Amino acid sequence: MRAHVPIGFSLPYYSLEGNIVSQELTIKKSIKGTKEKVGDVSSLRVEIYSLQNKVKTVEPLSKEIKISVSDLPDGNYILNMVEAGRVVFTDRIIIKKY
């Protein structure tokens, strides 16, 4: 079943600037098909999980989200973006201090 999207309506999406990070993780919210950053982040929450449990929750204040991961040990993590109570983006990140 396909969802109906009105003509001229673009859905926001999130992108990571690299999945392997050492100090800071950058996430951008954009409108698909444009490079312009848009959207309200007031209802957004970023959750980072290790394979054992949740280790960090951040509520961003701007459209370009920067999260310090320098306090987390090296390893594999799952990043969830939660907006209005539902997960809207999930990706894997690797923290590796050089």
Gaussian input, Z-matrix of N, CA and C with variables (Angstrom, degrees):
# hf/3-21g

backbone

0 1
 N
 C     1     B1
 C     2     B2     1     A1
 N     3     B3     2     A2     1     D1
 C     4     B4     3     A3     2     D2
 C     5     B5     4     A4     3     D3
 N     6     B6     5     A5     4     D4
 C     7     B7     6     A6     5     D5
 C     8     B8     7     A7     6     D6
 N     9     B9     8     A8     7     D7
 C    10    B10     9     A9     8     D8
 C    11    B11    10    A10     9     D9
 N    12    B12    11    A11    10    D10
 C    13    B13    12    A12    11    D11
 C    14    B14    13    A13    12    D12
 N    15    B15    14    A14    13    D13
 C    16    B16    15    A15    14    D14
 C    17    B17    16    A16    15    D15
 N    18    B18    17    A17    16    D16
 C    19    B19    18    A18    17    D17
 C    20    B20    19    A19    18    D18
 N    21    B21    20    A20    19    D19
 C    22    B22    21    A21    20    D20
 C    23    B23    22    A22    21    D21
 N    24    B24    23    A23    22    D22
 C    25    B25    24    A24    23    D23
 C    26    B26    25    A25    24    D24
 N    27    B27    26    A26    25    D25
 C    28    B28    27    A27    26    D26
 C    29    B29    28    A28    27    D27
 N    30    B30    29    A29    28    D28
 C    31    B31    30    A30    29    D29
 C    32    B32    31    A31    30    D30
 N    33    B33    32    A32    31    D31
 C    34    B34    33    A33    32    D32
 C    35    B35    34    A34    33    D33
 N    36    B36    35    A35    34    D34
 C    37    B37    36    A36    35    D35
 C    38    B38    37    A37    36    D36
 N    39    B39    38    A38    37    D37
 C    40    B40    39    A39    38    D38
 C    41    B41    40    A40    39    D39
 N    42    B42    41    A41    40    D40
 C    43    B43    42    A42    41    D41
 C    44    B44    43    A43    42    D42
 N    45    B45    44    A44    43    D43
 C    46    B46    45    A45    44    D44
 C    47    B47    46    A46    45    D45
 N    48    B48    47    A47    46    D46
 C    49    B49    48    A48    47    D47
 C    50    B50    49    A49    48    D48
 N    51    B51    50    A50    49    D49
 C    52    B52    51    A51    50    D50
 C    53    B53    52    A52    51    D51
 N    54    B54    53    A53    52    D52
 C    55    B55    54    A54    53    D53
 C    56    B56    55    A55    54    D54
 N    57    B57    56    A56    55    D55
 C    58    B58    57    A57    56    D56
 C    59    B59    58    A58    57    D57
 N    60    B60    59    A59    58    D58
 C    61    B61    60    A60    59    D59
 C    62    B62    61    A61    60    D60
 N    63    B63    62    A62    61    D61
 C    64    B64    63    A63    62    D62
 C    65    B65    64    A64    63    D63
 N    66    B66    65    A65    64    D64
 C    67    B67    66    A66    65    D65
 C    68    B68    67    A67    66    D66
 N    69    B69    68    A68    67    D67
 C    70    B70    69    A69    68    D68
 C    71    B71    70    A70    69    D69
 N    72    B72    71    A71    70    D70
 C    73    B73    72    A72    71    D71
 C    74    B74    73    A73    72    D72
 N    75    B75    74    A74    73    D73
 C    76    B76    75    A75    74    D74
 C    77    B77    76    A76    75    D75
 N    78    B78    77    A77    76    D76
 C    79    B79    78    A78    77    D77
 C    80    B80    79    A79    78    D78
 N    81    B81    80    A80    79    D79
 C    82    B82    81    A81    80    D80
 C    83    B83    82    A82    81    D81
 N    84    B84    83    A83    82    D82
 C    85    B85    84    A84    83    D83
 C    86    B86    85    A85    84    D84
 N    87    B87    86    A86    85    D85
 C    88    B88    87    A87    86    D86
 C    89    B89    88    A88    87    D87
 N    90    B90    89    A89    88    D88
 C    91    B91    90    A90    89    D89
 C    92    B92    91    A91    90    D90
 N    93    B93    92    A92    91    D91
 C    94    B94    93    A93    92    D92
 C    95    B95    94    A94    93    D93
 N    96    B96    95    A95    94    D94
 C    97    B97    96    A96    95    D95
 C    98    B98    97    A97    96    D96
 N    99    B99    98    A98    97    D97
 C   100   B100    99    A99    98    D98
 C   101   B101   100   A100    99    D99
 N   102   B102   101   A101   100   D100
 C   103   B103   102   A102   101   D101
 C   104   B104   103   A103   102   D102
 N   105   B105   104   A104   103   D103
 C   106   B106   105   A105   104   D104
 C   107   B107   106   A106   105   D105
 N   108   B108   107   A107   106   D106
 C   109   B109   108   A108   107   D107
 C   110   B110   109   A109   108   D108
 N   111   B111   110   A110   109   D109
 C   112   B112   111   A111   110   D110
 C   113   B113   112   A112   111   D111
 N   114   B114   113   A113   112   D112
 C   115   B115   114   A114   113   D113
 C   116   B116   115   A115   114   D114
 N   117   B117   116   A116   115   D115
 C   118   B118   117   A117   116   D116
 C   119   B119   118   A118   117   D117
 N   120   B120   119   A119   118   D118
 C   121   B121   120   A120   119   D119
 C   122   B122   121   A121   120   D120
 N   123   B123   122   A122   121   D121
 C   124   B124   123   A123   122   D122
 C   125   B125   124   A124   123   D123
 N   126   B126   125   A125   124   D124
 C   127   B127   126   A126   125   D125
 C   128   B128   127   A127   126   D126
 N   129   B129   128   A128   127   D127
 C   130   B130   129   A129   128   D128
 C   131   B131   130   A130   129   D129
 N   132   B132   131   A131   130   D130
 C   133   B133   132   A132   131   D131
 C   134   B134   133   A133   132   D132
 N   135   B135   134   A134   133   D133
 C   136   B136   135   A135   134   D134
 C   137   B137   136   A136   135   D135
 N   138   B138   137   A137   136   D136
 C   139   B139   138   A138   137   D137
 C   140   B140   139   A139   138   D138
 N   141   B141   140   A140   139   D139
 C   142   B142   141   A141   140   D140
 C   143   B143   142   A142   141   D141
 N   144   B144   143   A143   142   D142
 C   145   B145   144   A144   143   D143
 C   146   B146   145   A145   144   D144
 N   147   B147   146   A146   145   D145
 C   148   B148   147   A147   146   D146
 C   149   B149   148   A148   147   D147
 N   150   B150   149   A149   148   D148
 C   151   B151   150   A150   149   D149
 C   152   B152   151   A151   150   D150
 N   153   B153   152   A152   151   D151
 C   154   B154   153   A153   152   D152
 C   155   B155   154   A154   153   D153
 N   156   B156   155   A155   154   D154
 C   157   B157   156   A156   155   D155
 C   158   B158   157   A157   156   D156
 N   159   B159   158   A158   157   D157
 C   160   B160   159   A159   158   D158
 C   161   B161   160   A160   159   D159
 N   162   B162   161   A161   160   D160
 C   163   B163   162   A162   161   D161
 C   164   B164   163   A163   162   D162
 N   165   B165   164   A164   163   D163
 C   166   B166   165   A165   164   D164
 C   167   B167   166   A166   165   D165
 N   168   B168   167   A167   166   D166
 C   169   B169   168   A168   167   D167
 C   170   B170   169   A169   168   D168
 N   171   B171   170   A170   169   D169
 C   172   B172   171   A171   170   D170
 C   173   B173   172   A172   171   D171
 N   174   B174   173   A173   172   D172
 C   175   B175   174   A174   173   D173
 C   176   B176   175   A175   174   D174
 N   177   B177   176   A176   175   D175
 C   178   B178   177   A177   176   D176
 C   179   B179   178   A178   177   D177
 N   180   B180   179   A179   178   D178
 C   181   B181   180   A180   179   D179
 C   182   B182   181   A181   180   D180
 N   183   B183   182   A182   181   D181
 C   184   B184   183   A183   182   D182
 C   185   B185   184   A184   183   D183
 N   186   B186   185   A185   184   D184
 C   187   B187   186   A186   185   D185
 C   188   B188   187   A187   186   D186
 N   189   B189   188   A188   187   D187
 C   190   B190   189   A189   188   D188
 C   191   B191   190   A190   189   D189
 N   192   B192   191   A191   190   D190
 C   193   B193   192   A192   191   D191
 C   194   B194   193   A193   192   D192
 N   195   B195   194   A194   193   D193
 C   196   B196   195   A195   194   D194
 C   197   B197   196   A196   195   D195
 N   198   B198   197   A197   196   D196
 C   199   B199   198   A198   197   D197
 C   200   B200   199   A199   198   D198
 N   201   B201   200   A200   199   D199
 C   202   B202   201   A201   200   D200
 C   203   B203   202   A202   201   D201
 N   204   B204   203   A203   202   D202
 C   205   B205   204   A204   203   D203
 C   206   B206   205   A205   204   D204
 N   207   B207   206   A206   205   D205
 C   208   B208   207   A207   206   D206
 C   209   B209   208   A208   207   D207
 N   210   B210   209   A209   208   D208
 C   211   B211   210   A210   209   D209
 C   212   B212   211   A211   210   D210
 N   213   B213   212   A212   211   D211
 C   214   B214   213   A213   212   D212
 C   215   B215   214   A214   213   D213
 N   216   B216   215   A215   214   D214
 C   217   B217   216   A216   215   D215
 C   218   B218   217   A217   216   D216
 N   219   B219   218   A218   217   D217
 C   220   B220   219   A219   218   D218
 C   221   B221   220   A220   219   D219
 N   222   B222   221   A221   220   D220
 C   223   B223   222   A222   221   D221
 C   224   B224   223   A223   222   D222
 N   225   B225   224   A224   223   D223
 C   226   B226   225   A225   224   D224
 C   227   B227   226   A226   225   D225
 N   228   B228   227   A227   226   D226
 C   229   B229   228   A228   227   D227
 C   230   B230   229   A229   228   D228
 N   231   B231   230   A230   229   D229
 C   232   B232   231   A231   230   D230
 C   233   B233   232   A232   231   D231
 N   234   B234   233   A233   232   D232
 C   235   B235   234   A234   233   D233
 C   236   B236   235   A235   234   D234
 N   237   B237   236   A236   235   D235
 C   238   B238   237   A237   236   D236
 C   239   B239   238   A238   237   D237
 N   240   B240   239   A239   238   D238
 C   241   B241   240   A240   239   D239
 C   242   B242   241   A241   240   D240
 N   243   B243   242   A242   241   D241
 C   244   B244   243   A243   242   D242
 C   245   B245   244   A244   243   D243
 N   246   B246   245   A245   244   D244
 C   247   B247   246   A246   245   D245
 C   248   B248   247   A247   246   D246
 N   249   B249   248   A248   247   D247
 C   250   B250   249   A249   248   D248
 C   251   B251   250   A250   249   D249
 N   252   B252   251   A251   250   D250
 C   253   B253   252   A252   251   D251
 C   254   B254   253   A253   252   D252
 N   255   B255   254   A254   253   D253
 C   256   B256   255   A255   254   D254
 C   257   B257   256   A256   255   D255
 N   258   B258   257   A257   256   D256
 C   259   B259   258   A258   257   D257
 C   260   B260   259   A259   258   D258
 N   261   B261   260   A260   259   D259
 C   262   B262   261   A261   260   D260
 C   263   B263   262   A262   261   D261
 N   264   B264   263   A263   262   D262
 C   265   B265   264   A264   263   D263
 C   266   B266   265   A265   264   D264
 N   267   B267   266   A266   265   D265
 C   268   B268   267   A267   266   D266
 C   269   B269   268   A268   267   D267
 N   270   B270   269   A269   268   D268
 C   271   B271   270   A270   269   D269
 C   272   B272   271   A271   270   D270
 N   273   B273   272   A272   271   D271
 C   274   B274   273   A273   272   D272
 C   275   B275   274   A274   273   D273
 N   276   B276   275   A275   274   D274
 C   277   B277   276   A276   275   D275
 C   278   B278   277   A277   276   D276
 N   279   B279   278   A278   277   D277
 C   280   B280   279   A279   278   D278
 C   281   B281   280   A280   279   D279
 N   282   B282   281   A281   280   D280
 C   283   B283   282   A282   281   D281
 C   284   B284   283   A283   282   D282
 N   285   B285   284   A284   283   D283
 C   286   B286   285   A285   284   D284
 C   287   B287   286   A286   285   D285
 N   288   B288   287   A287   286   D286
 C   289   B289   288   A288   287   D287
 C   290   B290   289   A289   288   D288
 N   291   B291   290   A290   289   D289
 C   292   B292   291   A291   290   D290
 C   293   B293   292   A292   291   D291

   B1=1.4408
   B2=1.5256
   B3=1.3163
   B4=1.4520
   B5=1.5156
   B6=1.3219
   B7=1.4627
   B8=1.5181
   B9=1.3080
   B10=1.4545
   B11=1.5236
   B12=1.3346
   B13=1.4587
   B14=1.5197
   B15=1.3320
   B16=1.4639
   B17=1.5328
   B18=1.3278
   B19=1.4610
   B20=1.5228
   B21=1.3171
   B22=1.4562
   B23=1.5234
   B24=1.3185
   B25=1.4614
   B26=1.5159
   B27=1.3267
   B28=1.4641
   B29=1.5087
   B30=1.3079
   B31=1.4498
   B32=1.5222
   B33=1.3279
   B34=1.4654
   B35=1.5180
   B36=1.3049
   B37=1.4554
   B38=1.5226
   B39=1.3069
   B40=1.4492
   B41=1.5161
   B42=1.3128
   B43=1.4607
   B44=1.5172
   B45=1.3180
   B46=1.4574
   B47=1.5144
   B48=1.3223
   B49=1.4567
   B50=1.5202
   B51=1.3158
   B52=1.4601
   B53=1.5161
   B54=1.3240
   B55=1.4583
   B56=1.5216
   B57=1.3299
   B58=1.4648
   B59=1.5246
   B60=1.3231
   B61=1.4647
   B62=1.5194
   B63=1.3423
   B64=1.4555
   B65=1.5285
   B66=1.3300
   B67=1.4588
   B68=1.5212
   B69=1.3559
   B70=1.4587
   B71=1.5190
   B72=1.3106
   B73=1.4569
   B74=1.5238
   B75=1.3503
   B76=1.4573
   B77=1.5205
   B78=1.3398
   B79=1.4639
   B80=1.5144
   B81=1.3348
   B82=1.4638
   B83=1.5143
   B84=1.3242
   B85=1.4594
   B86=1.5184
   B87=1.3246
   B88=1.4563
   B89=1.5211
   B90=1.3043
   B91=1.4684
   B92=1.5176
   B93=1.3120
   B94=1.4619
   B95=1.5377
   B96=1.3204
   B97=1.4550
   B98=1.5170
   B99=1.3313
   B100=1.4649
   B101=1.5180
   B102=1.3024
   B103=1.4569
   B104=1.5204
   B105=1.3064
   B106=1.4592
   B107=1.5193
   B108=1.3193
   B109=1.4581
   B110=1.5209
   B111=1.3152
   B112=1.4623
   B113=1.5092
   B114=1.2901
   B115=1.4488
   B116=1.5075
   B117=1.2882
   B118=1.4492
   B119=1.5188
   B120=1.3076
   B121=1.4565
   B122=1.5266
   B123=1.3261
   B124=1.4656
   B125=1.5296
   B126=1.3328
   B127=1.4672
   B128=1.5260
   B129=1.3328
   B130=1.4520
   B131=1.5240
   B132=1.3295
   B133=1.4550
   B134=1.5287
   B135=1.3258
   B136=1.4566
   B137=1.5188
   B138=1.3206
   B139=1.4655
   B140=1.5210
   B141=1.3229
   B142=1.4603
   B143=1.5185
   B144=1.3318
   B145=1.4606
   B146=1.5180
   B147=1.3224
   B148=1.4612
   B149=1.5221
   B150=1.2954
   B151=1.4653
   B152=1.5250
   B153=1.3356
   B154=1.4637
   B155=1.5402
   B156=1.3431
   B157=1.4672
   B158=1.5292
   B159=1.3407
   B160=1.4558
   B161=1.5219
   B162=1.3331
   B163=1.4531
   B164=1.5253
   B165=1.3234
   B166=1.4553
   B167=1.5178
   B168=1.3395
   B169=1.4560
   B170=1.5208
   B171=1.3392
   B172=1.4574
   B173=1.5212
   B174=1.3223
   B175=1.4586
   B176=1.5247
   B177=1.3460
   B178=1.4653
   B179=1.5245
   B180=1.3275
   B181=1.4573
   B182=1.5184
   B183=1.3374
   B184=1.4609
   B185=1.5210
   B186=1.3307
   B187=1.4608
   B188=1.5182
   B189=1.3457
   B190=1.4516
   B191=1.5172
   B192=1.3068
   B193=1.4578
   B194=1.5215
   B195=1.3161
   B196=1.4613
   B197=1.5202
   B198=1.3226
   B199=1.4597
   B200=1.5164
   B201=1.3096
   B202=1.4618
   B203=1.5298
   B204=1.3186
   B205=1.4621
   B206=1.5283
   B207=1.3284
   B208=1.4657
   B209=1.5246
   B210=1.3461
   B211=1.4626
   B212=1.5295
   B213=1.3301
   B214=1.4614
   B215=1.5249
   B216=1.3322
   B217=1.4626
   B218=1.5309
   B219=1.3252
   B220=1.4650
   B221=1.5191
   B222=1.3311
   B223=1.4566
   B224=1.5099
   B225=1.3236
   B226=1.4597
   B227=1.5242
   B228=1.3268
   B229=1.4548
   B230=1.5232
   B231=1.3076
   B232=1.4580
   B233=1.5278
   B234=1.3304
   B235=1.4494
   B236=1.5257
   B237=1.3154
   B238=1.4655
   B239=1.5133
   B240=1.3321
   B241=1.4541
   B242=1.5188
   B243=1.3239
   B244=1.4625
   B245=1.5239
   B246=1.3213
   B247=1.4598
   B248=1.5219
   B249=1.3313
   B250=1.4636
   B251=1.5280
   B252=1.3392
   B253=1.4548
   B254=1.5110
   B255=1.3427
   B256=1.4621
   B257=1.5166
   B258=1.3084
   B259=1.4627
   B260=1.5257
   B261=1.3451
   B262=1.4595
   B263=1.5274
   B264=1.3335
   B265=1.4572
   B266=1.5246
   B267=1.3234
   B268=1.4622
   B269=1.5201
   B270=1.3183
   B271=1.4627
   B272=1.5200
   B273=1.3076
   B274=1.4493
   B275=1.5155
   B276=1.3261
   B277=1.4554
   B278=1.5235
   B279=1.3035
   B280=1.4519
   B281=1.5259
   B282=1.3073
   B283=1.4531
   B284=1.5210
   B285=1.3270
   B286=1.4590
   B287=1.5196
   B288=1.3153
   B289=1.4561
   B290=1.5309
   B291=1.2961
   B292=1.4740
   B293=1.4922
   A1=108.51
   A2=117.31
   A3=122.09
   A4=110.21
   A5=115.61
   A6=120.29
   A7=109.22
   A8=116.00
   A9=121.59
   A10=109.26
   A11=116.14
   A12=121.26
   A13=107.39
   A14=118.46
   A15=120.69
   A16=111.96
   A17=116.80
   A18=122.26
   A19=109.10
   A20=115.59
   A21=120.65
   A22=113.60
   A23=116.42
   A24=120.45
   A25=108.66
   A26=117.48
   A27=121.70
   A28=109.41
   A29=116.07
   A30=120.98
   A31=110.35
   A32=117.92
   A33=119.01
   A34=110.22
   A35=115.95
   A36=119.71
   A37=108.48
   A38=115.40
   A39=122.03
   A40=108.83
   A41=116.14
   A42=120.12
   A43=109.49
   A44=115.14
   A45=121.96
   A46=108.44
   A47=116.46
   A48=120.19
   A49=107.30
   A50=115.65
   A51=122.37
   A52=111.83
   A53=116.22
   A54=121.00
   A55=112.47
   A56=116.64
   A57=120.21
   A58=106.88
   A59=116.01
   A60=120.78
   A61=109.98
   A62=115.16
   A63=118.74
   A64=111.84
   A65=118.10
   A66=121.15
   A67=113.41
   A68=116.51
   A69=120.28
   A70=110.46
   A71=115.87
   A72=123.95
   A73=108.02
   A74=117.34
   A75=121.53
   A76=109.12
   A77=115.71
   A78=122.78
   A79=107.45
   A80=117.03
   A81=120.92
   A82=110.04
   A83=115.51
   A84=122.02
   A85=106.78
   A86=116.55
   A87=121.49
   A88=110.03
   A89=114.71
   A90=120.61
   A91=106.59
   A92=116.73
   A93=121.86
   A94=110.34
   A95=115.33
   A96=120.18
   A97=113.74
   A98=118.44
   A99=121.16
   A100=108.92
   A101=116.08
   A102=120.19
   A103=110.63
   A104=116.08
   A105=120.38
   A106=110.00
   A107=115.98
   A108=120.73
   A109=108.00
   A110=116.59
   A111=120.29
   A112=109.83
   A113=114.82
   A114=120.09
   A115=114.10
   A116=114.08
   A117=123.02
   A118=108.06
   A119=117.19
   A120=120.41
   A121=112.17
   A122=117.28
   A123=120.04
   A124=113.01
   A125=117.66
   A126=119.84
   A127=111.82
   A128=117.16
   A129=122.23
   A130=111.17
   A131=115.19
   A132=121.70
   A133=107.47
   A134=116.77
   A135=121.89
   A136=107.84
   A137=116.07
   A138=121.37
   A139=108.46
   A140=116.13
   A141=121.58
   A142=107.55
   A143=115.47
   A144=122.45
   A145=109.71
   A146=116.48
   A147=119.55
   A148=105.39
   A149=117.87
   A150=119.08
   A151=111.72
   A152=117.25
   A153=120.94
   A154=112.88
   A155=118.11
   A156=119.54
   A157=111.55
   A158=116.02
   A159=121.41
   A160=108.81
   A161=116.53
   A162=119.00
   A163=113.36
   A164=117.56
   A165=118.84
   A166=110.28
   A167=116.39
   A168=122.83
   A169=107.80
   A170=116.78
   A171=121.91
   A172=108.65
   A173=116.96
   A174=121.69
   A175=107.18
   A176=116.96
   A177=120.80
   A178=112.87
   A179=114.89
   A180=121.31
   A181=112.93
   A182=117.98
   A183=120.28
   A184=109.61
   A185=116.10
   A186=121.12
   A187=112.99
   A188=117.29
   A189=120.12
   A190=106.44
   A191=115.69
   A192=122.08
   A193=109.05
   A194=116.40
   A195=121.56
   A196=107.72
   A197=115.77
   A198=121.65
   A199=108.73
   A200=116.38
   A201=120.40
   A202=108.50
   A203=115.44
   A204=120.74
   A205=110.45
   A206=116.51
   A207=120.27
   A208=112.38
   A209=116.87
   A210=120.65
   A211=112.94
   A212=118.02
   A213=121.74
   A214=109.85
   A215=117.58
   A216=119.61
   A217=111.78
   A218=115.66
   A219=120.70
   A220=109.83
   A221=116.00
   A222=119.83
   A223=112.38
   A224=115.17
   A225=123.58
   A226=109.25
   A227=115.56
   A228=121.68
   A229=109.61
   A230=115.37
   A231=122.61
   A232=107.21
   A233=116.55
   A234=122.02
   A235=108.47
   A236=117.18
   A237=122.54
   A238=109.37
   A239=116.81
   A240=122.71
   A241=105.64
   A242=116.38
   A243=121.79
   A244=107.77
   A245=115.81
   A246=121.04
   A247=108.56
   A248=115.34
   A249=121.64
   A250=111.07
   A251=116.56
   A252=120.91
   A253=116.85
   A254=118.75
   A255=118.93
   A256=110.86
   A257=115.55
   A258=121.41
   A259=108.43
   A260=117.01
   A261=121.38
   A262=112.39
   A263=116.87
   A264=120.60
   A265=108.08
   A266=116.42
   A267=122.61
   A268=108.00
   A269=116.02
   A270=119.96
   A271=108.53
   A272=115.74
   A273=121.77
   A274=108.67
   A275=116.98
   A276=120.52
   A277=109.10
   A278=115.30
   A279=121.87
   A280=106.69
   A281=116.26
   A282=120.77
   A283=106.97
   A284=114.79
   A285=120.60
   A286=107.71
   A287=116.00
   A288=121.38
   A289=107.97
   A290=117.15
   A291=120.98
   A292=111.99
   D1=131.65
   D2=-179.49
   D3=-99.37
   D4=142.06
   D5=177.25
   D6=-81.09
   D7=144.18
   D8=178.01
   D9=-87.22
   D10=121.76
   D11=176.51
   D12=-116.89
   D13=121.01
   D14=-178.54
   D15=-58.87
   D16=148.77
   D17=177.75
   D18=-60.56
   D19=135.99
   D20=179.40
   D21=84.67
   D22=1.04
   D23=-179.82
   D24=-101.43
   D25=128.42
   D26=178.81
   D27=-118.18
   D28=137.71
   D29=179.57
   D30=-86.73
   D31=140.47
   D32=175.61
   D33=-71.19
   D34=152.52
   D35=174.11
   D36=-140.22
   D37=165.45
   D38=-177.29
   D39=-117.65
   D40=145.11
   D41=177.29
   D42=-137.31
   D43=143.51
   D44=176.68
   D45=-97.01
   D46=143.89
   D47=172.37
   D48=-92.85
   D49=80.59
   D50=-179.05
   D51=88.03
   D52=141.25
   D53=179.13
   D54=-95.97
   D55=-13.80
   D56=177.40
   D57=-106.19
   D58=117.57
   D59=-175.94
   D60=-128.30
   D61=154.76
   D62=177.85
   D63=-118.01
   D64=-38.01
   D65=-176.15
   D66=-122.82
   D67=-44.47
   D68=-172.74
   D69=-141.05
   D70=135.42
   D71=178.53
   D72=-104.14
   D73=129.99
   D74=179.56
   D75=-113.92
   D76=129.57
   D77=179.08
   D78=-123.88
   D79=134.70
   D80=178.28
   D81=-118.01
   D82=140.49
   D83=174.22
   D84=-105.80
   D85=124.99
   D86=-176.07
   D87=-136.52
   D88=170.07
   D89=170.80
   D90=-96.54
   D91=130.12
   D92=-177.49
   D93=-54.07
   D94=131.95
   D95=178.35
   D96=92.03
   D97=-5.73
   D98=177.11
   D99=-130.12
   D100=160.95
   D101=175.82
   D102=-98.33
   D103=-2.20
   D104=-178.73
   D105=-72.50
   D106=132.78
   D107=176.67
   D108=-84.11
   D109=127.89
   D110=-178.08
   D111=-140.28
   D112=171.61
   D113=170.39
   D114=102.64
   D115=156.03
   D116=179.23
   D117=-92.88
   D118=133.38
   D119=-179.54
   D120=-106.76
   D121=9.84
   D122=-175.44
   D123=-64.87
   D124=-26.47
   D125=-179.64
   D126=-100.78
   D127=13.35
   D128=-174.65
   D129=-97.86
   D130=141.99
   D131=175.73
   D132=-137.04
   D133=136.51
   D134=178.18
   D135=-108.44
   D136=127.75
   D137=179.08
   D138=-119.67
   D139=133.43
   D140=177.36
   D141=-118.27
   D142=126.99
   D143=-178.14
   D144=-117.19
   D145=137.33
   D146=165.77
   D147=-83.65
   D148=-179.66
   D149=178.88
   D150=-71.84
   D151=-11.24
   D152=179.76
   D153=-99.46
   D154=-38.58
   D155=-176.13
   D156=-169.25
   D157=177.17
   D158=177.02
   D159=-73.13
   D160=132.34
   D161=-176.88
   D162=-117.32
   D163=-18.54
   D164=-177.14
   D165=-157.80
   D166=138.14
   D167=173.01
   D168=-129.27
   D169=132.76
   D170=-178.14
   D171=-131.17
   D172=136.03
   D173=172.14
   D174=-109.30
   D175=106.27
   D176=-172.89
   D177=-69.36
   D178=155.65
   D179=-179.73
   D180=-111.28
   D181=-9.27
   D182=179.60
   D183=-140.05
   D184=171.64
   D185=-176.14
   D186=-72.16
   D187=-26.05
   D188=172.64
   D189=-100.23
   D190=112.58
   D191=-172.22
   D192=-94.81
   D193=124.42
   D194=176.27
   D195=-118.95
   D196=124.81
   D197=-177.00
   D198=-122.79
   D199=123.02
   D200=176.20
   D201=-74.62
   D202=128.03
   D203=176.90
   D204=-116.64
   D205=12.68
   D206=-176.94
   D207=-65.20
   D208=-20.42
   D209=179.37
   D210=-87.07
   D211=-3.67
   D212=-179.01
   D213=-99.10
   D214=142.60
   D215=178.28
   D216=-72.35
   D217=159.41
   D218=175.77
   D219=-54.48
   D220=144.92
   D221=177.04
   D222=154.37
   D223=-177.37
   D224=178.47
   D225=-94.56
   D226=138.35
   D227=-178.08
   D228=-137.32
   D229=157.51
   D230=173.81
   D231=-110.52
   D232=131.58
   D233=178.73
   D234=-109.47
   D235=126.26
   D236=174.90
   D237=-115.57
   D238=134.90
   D239=171.25
   D240=-104.22
   D241=120.95
   D242=-177.44
   D243=-113.08
   D244=123.91
   D245=-179.81
   D246=-128.21
   D247=124.38
   D248=-179.63
   D249=54.14
   D250=39.69
   D251=174.71
   D252=84.40
   D253=1.56
   D254=178.37
   D255=-131.39
   D256=148.77
   D257=-179.54
   D258=-72.69
   D259=122.92
   D260=-178.52
   D261=-111.75
   D262=-9.69
   D263=-179.79
   D264=-159.75
   D265=136.16
   D266=176.73
   D267=-137.23
   D268=138.38
   D269=175.78
   D270=-153.40
   D271=163.66
   D272=177.58
   D273=-99.17
   D274=138.25
   D275=173.48
   D276=-125.39
   D277=152.82
   D278=177.16
   D279=-119.74
   D280=124.89
   D281=176.12
   D282=-99.88
   D283=121.81
   D284=-177.41
   D285=-141.89
   D286=109.75
   D287=177.98
   D288=-78.89
   D289=132.49
   D290=-176.66
   D291=-86.84

